[in-house]
Amino acid sequence: MTDRRIDWYRTRLEPEVLRELTRKSNARGLLRILGFLLIYCCTAAIAVWLYLHRLWVPMVIACYVHSMFATFLSSAAAVHELSHGTVLTNRKVSEAFYRIFCFLSWSNPIHFRVSHGYHHQFTVHRGIDLEVMQGPVGQKLNAKNLVFWFTFNVPVFLRWMQVTFLHAIGIDEMDYFFWSPLLERDDPRRKPMIRFARLLLVGHLLLAGVFALTHLWVLIYLVTFSVFFANFLAAFCAAMQHTGLPENTPDWRVTCHTVECGPIIRFLYWNMNFHIEHHMFAAVPFYNLPRLHRLVAADFPVPQRSFLAALRLLADIRRRQKSDPAYVYLPEFPSTASPVKWEERPR
């Protein structure tokens, strides 16, 4: 990995304000963590009850709803925020929940934390941020992907299974994203990454065996495969993070989207709709992002006013790029904002 350092623009906050914003709250963090686990268990329990009573059509609907929610346990929301270590004051408890969510969503905690750290360090800088690479919006928002997102996400399933298996046997040249590989062979983080890949495979196989022996076949879907179905809501949220924006720019205000979503999306998405705020101040816990959003509004772009407005914006960028492939979206700024930093300052 390159040793390059990017001189990012940051909106100025008073030190005491920033200290307050970065303060962790076990109560608020556990409320979201345990709330997520409770919803996950409840939607699964409803599907199992319907399965046991042979109510097949309602069971399929319950499984679909369970999948819509389960997707947010992954790097789309829960795994992502827990990887930052900002949610709870107790590091061991935080790590335990991080690994539980990783297991349920087929995520590798070591791999994701390293990869996502690079993404924050080099956000959409071509050739060095390989977790998120910009391209035409049509590469993400197209009919084929929409079918996968609303049904079974075959490409993601196949890639995740293949990468997890190869990592489990010690071959990590293939990657979940585009690193090749993410870790060098002498990196001490490589061995725990491989061990967790083995835990994912063995653990899910053992659970599937137990569910089969007890004839609770629906639990194989609910626990092992549900995160690969009905991804559309999480996929749309992910598409709103950086899609259609400039590359190679040391100013997160024009490389990330901030969207003012409603309470349901904000709950599921762990407030990551405030994405500029999250990148610029990554140490701020998700539950403090709404307050941060208000404090920096005078220096930040005018946000999209709703989830649907953000999707309309992405559709408009896609339409414009069909006639002008070089088009990127530049947000509107209030008159109080500092000029965009387009180039790094000389050192």
Secondary structure, 3 states (H helix, E strand, C coil): CCCCCCCCCCCCCCHHHHHHHCCCCHHHHHHHHHHHHHHHHHHHHHHHHHHHCCCHHHHHHHHHHHHHHHHHHCCCCHHHHHHCCCCCCCHHHHHHHHHHHHHHCCCCHHHHHHHHHHHHHCCCCCCCCCCCCCCCHHHCCCHHHHHHHHCECHHHHHHHHHHHHHHHCCCCCCCCCCCCCCCCCCCCCHHHHHHHHHHHHHHHHHHHHHHHHCCCCHHHHHHHHHHHECCHHHHHHHHHHHCCCCCCCCCHHHCCCEECCCHHHHHHCCCCCEHHHHHHCCCCCHHHHHHHHHHCHHHCCCCECCHHHHHHHHHHHHHHHHHCCCCCCCCCCCCCCCCCCCCCCCC
